[in-house]
Amino acid sequence: MANFDNILRVLNRECPTKPTLFEFFLNHDLYTKLAGCENPQETQLQAFEWLAKAFTKAGYDYVTLNPPTAFSFEGKSVNHGKDTISLNEYKVIFDEESFAKYAWPDVNSFDYSAFDKIDELLPTGMKAIPCGPGGLLENVIKLVGYDTLCLMSIDNPGLLSKIFDGVGQALVDYYKIVVPFDSVGAIISNDDWGFNTQTMLAPADFEKYIFPWHKKIVEVGHKAGKPVILHSCGNLEKIMDVIIDDLGYDGKHSYEDKIMPVEEAYDLYHKRIAILGGIDLDFVCRKTPEEVRARAENMLKRAEKEGSYALGTGNSVPEYVPDENYFAMTSAAVSQ
């Protein structure tokens, strides 16, 4: 039976009453297998119910929810079949003129009725954890391109500040709308910040453009009495103290062995911030089910006395993760 109190205990850096799972998202085929049916896709509420069935079956105490489909920062339309894209692919803002013409999303105009009604569909003890339509830095990169962003920080920092403010205010307004719903137990601020070796911008630029808005997002959650999770990929070692002490995030998700294995991250940070997931995605893909389960069991044992940990992959569960390896990982928690 789902019990959201277990996630709350983890985010409060305590021991849950049972080994607890955390995942940002799975994938369509896995959702379908777990839910026992295809996504109806007719209404957002039906899609929410489908996801809730899948998360419940897999043993989670919550379900992650995407924002209304209308909420996005529209970039350049690109038609290609590539699996990877350039960080300069979608840029639509180049200068003051293109900034003035950009149509910013009106978050107050979207339909949030599904967030109100999902409470009736969630299993007893389960809560929803909404995420954003990407994060602050991700969406600014989408709008201006990574190369242009770097140049603009030198050539036109005033314009860059206005772009960050446009995205940041929309995200804060969105979280203000969704966090009060009874169905919502926490929120995820999802914003990738780093490469494998360093942050995508200098720490000084994070201080100037990014941290103030993320602090406001955390404040939105905390004022409603609900914890806030940061999902952010990359090497964030130089800014972890800010994430924990200044921004006040309750949990951090996304870890890679080639950056810092989750075991090391747990030892360093778990007394200050909850550690979520972390079983390296490449490891989950390449190793045997027995090896995956053994590492998951060892990670749970590592956190057994002090808590502050929920088991999951280092990032998410895309379709190329072997099902048997995913279930080997989760079985370390759900079979206990």
TORPA-254372 format. One record per residue (C-alpha): residue number from 1; residue in three letters; x, y, z. Coordinates in Angstrom, 2 decimals, m for minus. Each point is the difference from the previous one (the first is absolute). Example, Ala and Ser with C-alpha at 12.3 -4.5 7.8 and 13.67 -1.06 7.14 Angstrom:
2
+--------+-------+---------+---------+---------+
! kolvex ! pamar !      c1 !      c2 !      c3 !
+--------+-------+---------+---------+---------+
!      1 !   Ala !   12.30 !   m4.50 !    7.80 !
!      2 !   Ser !    1.37 !    3.44 !   m0.66 !
+--------+-------+---------+---------+---------+
END
This chain:
336
+--------+-------+---------+---------+---------+
! kolvex ! pamar !      c1 !      c2 !      c3 !
+--------+-------+---------+---------+---------+
!      1 !   Met !    0.00 !    0.00 !    0.00 !
!      2 !   Ala !    1.25 !    3.47 !   m0.89 !
!      3 !   Asn !    1.06 !    2.23 !    2.86 !
!      4 !   Phe !    1.20 !    3.46 !   m0.96 !
!      5 !   Asp !    1.30 !    0.49 !    3.53 !
!      6 !   Asn !    2.97 !   m2.17 !   m1.01 !
!      7 !   Ile !    1.09 !    2.54 !   m2.64 !
!      8 !   Leu !   m0.55 !    2.78 !    2.52 !
!      9 !   Arg !    2.21 !   m1.81 !    2.50 !
!     10 !   Val !    2.73 !   m0.36 !   m2.61 !
!     11 !   Leu !   m0.23 !    3.68 !   m0.94 !
!     12 !   Asn !    0.16 !    0.90 !    3.69 !
!     13 !   Arg !    3.25 !   m2.01 !    0.15 !
!     14 !   Glu !   m1.58 !   m2.68 !    2.15 !
!     15 !   Cys !   m0.46 !   m3.76 !   m0.34 !
!     16 !   Pro !   m3.15 !   m1.09 !   m1.87 !
!     17 !   Thr !   m2.06 !   m2.82 !    1.48 !
!     18 !   Lys !    0.97 !   m2.19 !   m2.97 !
!     19 !   Pro !    2.53 !    0.15 !   m2.85 !
!     20 !   Thr !   m1.31 !    2.76 !   m2.25 !
!     21 !   Leu !    0.21 !    0.51 !   m3.76 !
!     22 !   Phe !    0.48 !    3.21 !   m1.96 !
!     23 !   Glu !    0.03 !    0.55 !   m3.76 !
!     24 !   Phe !   m0.51 !    3.17 !   m2.04 !
!     25 !   Phe !   m1.68 !   m1.84 !   m2.86 !
!     26 !   Leu !   m0.12 !   m3.42 !   m1.66 !
!     27 !   Asn !   m0.92 !   m0.58 !   m3.67 !
!     28 !   His !   m3.13 !   m0.66 !   m2.03 !
!     29 !   Asp !    0.48 !   m3.75 !   m0.45 !
!     30 !   Leu !    0.75 !   m0.51 !    3.68 !
!     31 !   Tyr !   m2.96 !    2.14 !    1.05 !
!     32 !   Thr !   m2.21 !   m2.07 !   m2.30 !
!     33 !   Lys !    1.29 !   m3.29 !    1.42 !
!     34 !   Leu !   m0.47 !    1.18 !    3.59 !
!     35 !   Ala !   m3.41 !    1.61 !   m0.53 !
!     36 !   Gly !   m1.26 !   m2.95 !   m2.04 !
!     37 !   Cys !   m1.29 !    2.22 !   m2.81 !
!     38 !   Glu !    1.00 !    2.69 !   m2.48 !
!     39 !   Asn !   m0.13 !    3.68 !    0.87 !
!     40 !   Pro !   m3.56 !    1.17 !   m0.81 !
!     41 !   Gln !    1.38 !    3.46 !   m0.94 !
!     42 !   Glu !   m3.54 !    1.38 !   m0.32 !
!     43 !   Thr !    0.26 !    2.35 !    2.95 !
!     44 !   Gln !    2.80 !    1.05 !    2.33 !
!     45 !   Leu !   m1.93 !   m1.49 !    2.90 !
!     46 !   Gln !   m0.10 !   m3.41 !   m1.69 !
!     47 !   Ala !    3.72 !    0.22 !   m0.70 !
!     48 !   Phe !    0.58 !    0.83 !    3.68 !
!     49 !   Glu !   m2.04 !   m3.02 !    1.06 !
!     50 !   Trp !    2.01 !   m2.23 !   m2.35 !
!     51 !   Leu !    3.26 !    1.25 !    1.47 !
!     52 !   Ala !   m1.30 !   m0.45 !    3.55 !
!     53 !   Lys !   m0.86 !   m3.63 !   m0.75 !
!     54 !   Ala !    3.50 !   m0.62 !   m1.34 !
!     55 !   Phe !    1.78 !    1.70 !    2.90 !
!     56 !   Thr !   m2.18 !   m1.85 !    2.51 !
!     57 !   Lys !    0.66 !   m3.38 !   m1.61 !
!     58 !   Ala !    3.74 !    0.66 !   m0.01 !
!     59 !   Gly !    0.01 !    0.73 !    3.73 !
!     60 !   Tyr !    0.33 !    3.80 !    0.14 !
!     61 !   Asp !   m1.73 !    2.12 !    2.64 !
!     62 !   Tyr !   m0.65 !    2.85 !   m2.44 !
!     63 !   Val !   m0.45 !    0.76 !   m3.67 !
!     64 !   Thr !    1.90 !    2.70 !   m1.87 !
!     65 !   Leu !   m2.21 !    2.27 !   m2.09 !
!     66 !   Asn !    0.80 !    2.17 !   m2.98 !
!     67 !   Pro !   m1.43 !    3.52 !   m0.26 !
!     68 !   Pro !   m2.96 !    0.78 !   m2.27 !
!     69 !   Thr !    0.95 !   m0.82 !   m3.58 !
!     70 !   Ala !   m0.49 !    3.63 !   m1.01 !
!     71 !   Phe !    2.82 !    1.13 !    2.29 !
!     72 !   Ser !    3.20 !    0.21 !   m2.00 !
!     73 !   Phe !    2.52 !    2.56 !   m1.16 !
!     74 !   Glu !   m0.35 !   m0.23 !   m3.75 !
!     75 !   Gly !    3.22 !   m0.14 !   m1.94 !
!     76 !   Lys !    0.75 !   m0.35 !   m3.68 !
!     77 !   Ser !   m1.83 !   m2.88 !   m1.65 !
!     78 !   Val !    2.53 !   m2.63 !   m1.03 !
!     79 !   Asn !   m0.81 !   m3.12 !   m1.98 !
!     80 !   His !    2.65 !   m2.67 !    0.19 !
!     81 !   Gly !    0.38 !   m3.63 !    0.95 !
!     82 !   Lys !    3.12 !    0.29 !    2.09 !
!     83 !   Asp !    0.19 !   m1.48 !    3.49 !
!     84 !   Thr !    2.16 !    2.88 !    1.19 !
!     85 !   Ile !   m0.26 !    3.69 !   m0.77 !
!     86 !   Ser !    2.22 !    3.05 !    0.21 !
!     87 !   Leu !   m0.46 !    2.38 !    2.93 !
!     88 !   Asn !   m0.36 !    2.69 !   m2.66 !
!     89 !   Glu !   m2.80 !   m1.76 !   m1.88 !
!     90 !   Tyr !   m3.14 !    1.85 !    1.08 !
!     91 !   Lys !    1.15 !    3.58 !    0.60 !
!     92 !   Val !   m2.49 !    2.76 !   m0.78 !
!     93 !   Ile !    1.25 !    2.97 !    2.04 !
!     94 !   Phe !    3.10 !    1.76 !   m1.35 !
!     95 !   Asp !   m0.40 !    3.66 !    0.94 !
!     96 !   Glu !   m2.33 !    2.56 !    1.54 !
!     97 !   Glu !   m2.34 !   m0.08 !   m3.00 !
!     98 !   Ser !   m0.51 !   m3.78 !    0.04 !
!     99 !   Phe !   m0.36 !    0.13 !    3.80 !
!    100 !   Ala !   m2.75 !    2.61 !   m0.31 !
!    101 !   Lys !   m1.86 !   m2.16 !   m2.52 !
!    102 !   Tyr !    0.22 !   m3.24 !    1.99 !
!    103 !   Ala !   m3.36 !   m1.33 !    1.24 !
!    104 !   Trp !    0.54 !   m0.99 !    3.65 !
!    105 !   Pro !   m2.27 !   m2.73 !    1.37 !
!    106 !   Asp !   m2.83 !    1.21 !    2.23 !
!    107 !   Val !    0.02 !   m2.58 !    2.76 !
!    108 !   Asn !   m3.21 !    1.35 !    1.53 !
!    109 !   Ser !   m1.93 !   m0.83 !   m3.17 !
!    110 !   Phe !    0.68 !   m3.75 !    0.06 !
!    111 !   Asp !   m2.43 !   m2.69 !    1.14 !
!    112 !   Tyr !    1.02 !   m1.38 !    3.39 !
!    113 !   Ser !   m3.23 !   m1.82 !    0.74 !
!    114 !   Ala !    1.70 !   m3.40 !   m0.26 !
!    115 !   Phe !    2.22 !    0.90 !    2.97 !
!    116 !   Asp !   m3.13 !    0.50 !    2.08 !
!    117 !   Lys !   m1.76 !   m3.15 !   m1.15 !
!    118 !   Ile !    2.94 !   m2.40 !    0.13 !
!    119 !   Asp !   m0.32 !   m0.19 !    3.79 !
!    120 !   Glu !   m3.09 !   m2.16 !   m0.57 !
!    121 !   Leu !    1.97 !   m2.38 !   m2.23 !
!    122 !   Leu !    3.15 !   m0.44 !    2.06 !
!    123 !   Pro !    0.27 !   m3.13 !    2.12 !
!    124 !   Thr !   m0.28 !    0.55 !    3.75 !
!    125 !   Gly !    3.26 !    1.36 !    1.35 !
!    126 !   Met !    1.37 !    1.20 !   m3.37 !
!    127 !   Lys !    0.75 !    3.61 !   m0.96 !
!    128 !   Ala !    1.04 !    1.71 !   m3.21 !
!    129 !   Ile !    3.34 !    1.74 !   m0.58 !
!    130 !   Pro !   m0.28 !    2.47 !   m2.90 !
!    131 !   Cys !    3.04 !    1.02 !   m2.03 !
!    132 !   Gly !    0.52 !    2.93 !   m2.34 !
!    133 !   Pro !    0.13 !    0.19 !   m3.81 !
!    134 !   Gly !    3.75 !   m0.15 !    0.25 !
!    135 !   Gly !    1.83 !    2.44 !    2.24 !
!    136 !   Leu !    1.32 !    3.54 !   m0.02 !
!    137 !   Leu !    3.39 !   m0.55 !   m1.63 !
!    138 !   Glu !   m1.33 !   m2.71 !   m2.33 !
!    139 !   Asn !   m2.69 !    2.26 !   m1.39 !
!    140 !   Val !    2.26 !    3.04 !   m0.36 !
!    141 !   Ile !    2.43 !   m2.18 !   m1.96 !
!    142 !   Lys !   m2.93 !   m1.12 !   m2.13 !
!    143 !   Leu !   m1.03 !    3.60 !   m0.71 !
!    144 !   Val !    3.41 !    1.52 !   m0.72 !
!    145 !   Gly !    2.33 !   m2.96 !   m0.65 !
!    146 !   Tyr !    2.93 !   m0.94 !    2.21 !
!    147 !   Asp !    2.65 !    1.78 !   m2.10 !
!    148 !   Thr !   m2.08 !    3.19 !   m0.18 !
!    149 !   Leu !   m0.67 !   m0.16 !    3.74 !
!    150 !   Cys !    3.73 !   m0.07 !    0.74 !
!    151 !   Leu !    0.68 !    2.90 !   m2.37 !
!    152 !   Met !   m3.01 !    1.96 !    1.26 !
!    153 !   Ser !    1.24 !   m0.25 !    3.59 !
!    154 !   Ile !    2.93 !    2.18 !   m1.13 !
!    155 !   Asp !   m1.48 !    2.06 !   m2.83 !
!    156 !   Asn !   m3.52 !    0.68 !    1.30 !
!    157 !   Pro !   m0.45 !   m1.14 !    3.62 !
!    158 !   Gly !   m2.99 !    2.29 !    0.42 !
!    159 !   Leu !   m1.94 !   m1.82 !   m2.69 !
!    160 !   Leu !    1.06 !   m3.37 !    1.36 !
!    161 !   Ser !   m1.30 !    1.00 !    3.44 !
!    162 !   Lys !   m3.37 !    0.87 !   m1.51 !
!    163 !   Ile !   m0.20 !   m3.40 !   m1.72 !
!    164 !   Phe !    0.84 !   m1.84 !    3.21 !
!    165 !   Asp !   m2.57 !    2.12 !    1.82 !
!    166 !   Gly !   m2.68 !   m0.83 !   m2.58 !
!    167 !   Val !    0.55 !   m3.74 !    0.36 !
!    168 !   Gly !    0.55 !    0.16 !    3.76 !
!    169 !   Gln !   m3.18 !    1.94 !    0.72 !
!    170 !   Ala !   m2.10 !   m2.40 !   m2.06 !
!    171 !   Leu !    1.43 !   m2.99 !    1.88 !
!    172 !   Val !   m0.54 !    1.61 !    3.41 !
!    173 !   Asp !   m3.59 !    0.89 !   m0.94 !
!    174 !   Tyr !   m0.62 !   m3.57 !   m1.15 !
!    175 !   Tyr !    1.25 !   m1.54 !    3.23 !
!    176 !   Lys !   m2.08 !    2.51 !    1.99 !
!    177 !   Ile !   m3.08 !   m1.32 !   m1.82 !
!    178 !   Val !    0.64 !   m3.74 !    0.41 !
!    179 !   Val !    1.55 !   m0.27 !    3.46 !
!    180 !   Pro !   m3.18 !    0.75 !    2.03 !
!    181 !   Phe !   m1.99 !   m2.92 !   m1.45 !
!    182 !   Asp !   m0.72 !   m2.72 !    2.59 !
!    183 !   Ser !    1.20 !   m2.60 !   m2.49 !
!    184 !   Val !    3.47 !    1.56 !   m0.10 !
!    185 !   Gly !    2.46 !   m1.18 !    2.65 !
!    186 !   Ala !    3.22 !    1.55 !   m1.33 !
!    187 !   Ile !    1.36 !    1.64 !   m3.15 !
!    188 !   Ile !    2.92 !   m0.71 !   m2.32 !
!    189 !   Ser !    2.09 !    2.79 !   m1.47 !
!    190 !   Asn !    1.57 !   m1.67 !   m3.02 !
!    191 !   Asp !    2.88 !    1.97 !   m1.51 !
!    192 !   Asp !    3.21 !   m1.56 !   m1.34 !
!    193 !   Trp !    3.02 !    2.12 !    0.99 !
!    194 !   Gly !    3.17 !   m1.84 !   m0.86 !
!    195 !   Phe !    2.25 !   m1.94 !   m2.32 !
!    196 !   Asn !    2.02 !   m2.97 !    1.23 !
!    197 !   Thr !    2.88 !    2.17 !    1.16 !
!    198 !   Gln !   m1.54 !    3.34 !    1.02 !
!    199 !   Thr !   m3.08 !    2.19 !    0.09 !
!    200 !   Met !   m1.34 !    1.33 !   m3.30 !
!    201 !   Leu !    0.62 !    3.58 !    1.11 !
!    202 !   Ala !    2.49 !    1.49 !    2.43 !
!    203 !   Pro !   m1.16 !    0.00 !    3.64 !
!    204 !   Ala !   m0.12 !    3.81 !   m0.14 !
!    205 !   Asp !   m2.55 !   m0.20 !   m2.82 !
!    206 !   Phe !   m2.07 !   m2.45 !    2.03 !
!    207 !   Glu !    0.03 !    2.53 !    2.84 !
!    208 !   Lys !   m1.12 !    2.76 !   m2.34 !
!    209 !   Tyr !   m2.61 !   m1.65 !   m2.20 !
!    210 !   Ile !   m1.08 !   m3.36 !    1.38 !
!    211 !   Phe !    0.20 !   m0.34 !    3.77 !
!    212 !   Pro !   m2.40 !    2.89 !    0.84 !
!    213 !   Trp !   m2.83 !   m1.63 !   m1.94 !
!    214 !   His !    0.67 !   m3.47 !    1.36 !
!    215 !   Lys !   m0.04 !    1.43 !    3.51 !
!    216 !   Lys !   m3.46 !    1.41 !   m0.76 !
!    217 !   Ile !   m1.19 !   m3.41 !   m1.22 !
!    218 !   Val !    1.20 !   m1.62 !    3.23 !
!    219 !   Glu !   m1.72 !    2.72 !    2.02 !
!    220 !   Val !   m3.27 !   m0.70 !   m1.84 !
!    221 !   Gly !    0.10 !   m3.62 !    1.10 !
!    222 !   His !    1.10 !    0.69 !    3.55 !
!    223 !   Lys !   m2.62 !    2.70 !    0.57 !
!    224 !   Ala !   m2.60 !   m2.65 !   m0.88 !
!    225 !   Gly !    1.65 !   m2.44 !    2.42 !
!    226 !   Lys !    1.20 !   m2.28 !   m2.78 !
!    227 !   Pro !    3.54 !   m1.14 !   m0.83 !
!    228 !   Val !    1.78 !    0.86 !   m3.23 !
!    229 !   Ile !    2.22 !   m2.36 !   m1.99 !
!    230 !   Leu !    2.72 !    1.10 !   m2.41 !
!    231 !   His !    0.50 !   m2.25 !   m3.02 !
!    232 !   Ser !    3.17 !    1.17 !   m1.69 !
!    233 !   Cys !    2.55 !   m1.90 !   m2.05 !
!    234 !   Gly !    3.70 !    0.72 !   m0.25 !
!    235 !   Asn !    2.94 !    0.76 !    2.23 !
!    236 !   Leu !   m1.34 !    2.40 !    2.63 !
!    237 !   Glu !    2.74 !   m0.48 !    2.60 !
!    238 !   Lys !    0.99 !    3.69 !    0.02 !
!    239 !   Ile !   m3.56 !    1.16 !    0.71 !
!    240 !   Met !   m1.30 !   m2.76 !    2.29 !
!    241 !   Asp !    0.43 !    2.15 !    3.10 !
!    242 !   Val !   m2.19 !    2.66 !   m1.60 !
!    243 !   Ile !   m2.63 !   m2.58 !   m1.00 !
!    244 !   Ile !   m0.17 !   m1.24 !    3.59 !
!    245 !   Asp !    0.66 !    3.01 !    2.20 !
!    246 !   Asp !   m1.17 !    3.00 !   m2.04 !
!    247 !   Leu !   m2.73 !   m1.33 !   m2.29 !
!    248 !   Gly !   m1.30 !   m2.43 !    2.63 !
!    249 !   Tyr !   m0.88 !   m2.97 !   m2.21 !
!    250 !   Asp !   m1.20 !   m3.02 !    1.98 !
!    251 !   Gly !    1.15 !   m2.71 !   m2.41 !
!    252 !   Lys !    2.40 !   m0.34 !   m2.92 !
!    253 !   His !   m0.54 !   m2.40 !   m2.90 !
!    254 !   Ser !    2.27 !   m1.08 !   m2.89 !
!    255 !   Tyr !    3.41 !   m1.58 !    0.47 !
!    256 !   Glu !    2.55 !   m1.64 !   m2.30 !
!    257 !   Asp !    2.87 !   m2.29 !    0.92 !
!    258 !   Lys !    2.43 !    1.89 !   m2.25 !
!    259 !   Ile !   m0.80 !    3.21 !    1.88 !
!    260 !   Met !   m0.58 !   m1.24 !    3.56 !
!    261 !   Pro !   m1.42 !   m3.43 !    0.89 !
!    262 !   Val !   m3.11 !    0.24 !    2.11 !
!    263 !   Glu !    1.72 !   m1.87 !    2.81 !
!    264 !   Glu !    2.54 !    2.81 !    0.25 !
!    265 !   Ala !   m2.67 !    2.68 !   m0.34 !
!    266 !   Tyr !   m1.97 !   m1.62 !    2.81 !
!    267 !   Asp !    2.99 !   m0.04 !    2.33 !
!    268 !   Leu !    0.76 !    3.65 !   m0.77 !
!    269 !   Tyr !   m3.44 !    1.57 !    0.02 !
!    270 !   His !   m2.77 !   m2.14 !    1.51 !
!    271 !   Lys !    0.05 !    1.77 !    3.36 !
!    272 !   Arg !   m0.69 !    3.29 !   m1.81 !
!    273 !   Ile !   m2.26 !   m0.99 !   m2.91 !
!    274 !   Ala !   m1.92 !   m3.13 !   m0.97 !
!    275 !   Ile !    1.66 !   m2.15 !   m2.67 !
!    276 !   Leu !   m2.45 !   m1.34 !   m2.58 !
!    277 !   Gly !    0.68 !   m2.80 !   m2.48 !
!    278 !   Gly !    3.56 !   m0.20 !   m1.21 !
!    279 !   Ile !    0.45 !   m3.56 !   m1.29 !
!    280 !   Asp !    1.93 !    1.01 !   m3.09 !
!    281 !   Leu !   m2.04 !   m0.31 !   m3.18 !
!    282 !   Asp !    2.85 !   m1.50 !   m2.01 !
!    283 !   Phe !    0.52 !   m2.54 !    2.79 !
!    284 !   Val !   m3.70 !   m0.91 !   m0.02 !
!    285 !   Cys !    0.12 !   m0.48 !   m3.76 !
!    286 !   Arg !    3.20 !   m2.02 !   m0.30 !
!    287 !   Lys !    0.22 !   m2.17 !    3.10 !
!    288 !   Thr !   m1.86 !   m3.21 !    0.75 !
!    289 !   Pro !   m3.22 !    0.10 !    2.02 !
!    290 !   Glu !    1.87 !   m1.65 !    2.85 !
!    291 !   Glu !    2.66 !    2.71 !    0.00 !
!    292 !   Val !   m2.62 !    2.75 !   m0.14 !
!    293 !   Arg !   m1.95 !   m1.45 !    2.90 !
!    294 !   Ala !    3.16 !   m0.49 !    2.06 !
!    295 !   Arg !    1.00 !    3.65 !   m0.40 !
!    296 !   Ala !   m3.54 !    1.15 !    0.84 !
!    297 !   Glu !   m0.03 !   m2.17 !    3.12 !
!    298 !   Asn !    3.38 !    1.32 !    1.07 !
!    299 !   Met !   m1.18 !    3.58 !   m0.46 !
!    300 !   Leu !   m3.09 !   m0.64 !    2.12 !
!    301 !   Lys !    2.15 !   m1.64 !    2.67 !
!    302 !   Arg !    2.32 !    3.01 !   m0.06 !
!    303 !   Ala !   m2.95 !    2.28 !    0.81 !
!    304 !   Glu !   m1.77 !   m2.39 !    2.37 !
!    305 !   Lys !    0.96 !    1.74 !    3.25 !
!    306 !   Glu !   m0.07 !    3.66 !   m1.02 !
!    307 !   Gly !   m2.57 !    0.08 !   m2.78 !
!    308 !   Ser !   m0.04 !    3.05 !   m2.28 !
!    309 !   Tyr !   m0.04 !   m2.28 !   m3.05 !
!    310 !   Ala !   m2.47 !   m1.37 !   m2.54 !
!    311 !   Leu !    1.02 !   m2.64 !   m2.54 !
!    312 !   Gly !   m0.11 !    0.58 !   m3.75 !
!    313 !   Thr !    2.08 !    0.52 !   m3.12 !
!    314 !   Gly !    2.42 !    2.85 !   m0.37 !
!    315 !   Asn !   m2.29 !    1.87 !   m2.36 !
!    316 !   Ser !   m3.14 !   m1.70 !   m1.37 !
!    317 !   Val !   m1.07 !   m3.22 !   m1.70 !
!    318 !   Pro !    0.07 !    0.52 !   m3.79 !
!    319 !   Glu !   m1.19 !   m2.72 !   m2.35 !
!    320 !   Tyr !    3.49 !   m1.46 !   m0.55 !
!    321 !   Val !    0.28 !   m1.11 !    3.64 !
!    322 !   Pro !   m0.64 !   m3.78 !    0.08 !
!    323 !   Asp !   m3.21 !   m0.67 !    1.90 !
!    324 !   Glu !    1.58 !   m2.86 !    1.90 !
!    325 !   Asn !    2.74 !    2.33 !    1.28 !
!    326 !   Tyr !   m2.48 !    2.66 !    1.06 !
!    327 !   Phe !   m2.07 !   m2.55 !    1.92 !
!    328 !   Ala !    3.16 !   m1.48 !    1.51 !
!    329 !   Met !    0.79 !    3.43 !    1.41 !
!    330 !   Thr !   m3.49 !    0.72 !    1.37 !
!    331 !   Ser !   m0.33 !   m3.51 !    1.42 !
!    332 !   Ala !    2.73 !    0.86 !    2.48 !
!    333 !   Ala !   m2.56 !    2.33 !    1.62 !
!    334 !   Val !   m3.46 !   m1.40 !   m0.77 !
!    335 !   Ser !    0.83 !   m3.57 !    1.03 !
!    336 !   Gln !    0.95 !    1.05 !    3.52 !
+--------+-------+---------+---------+---------+
END
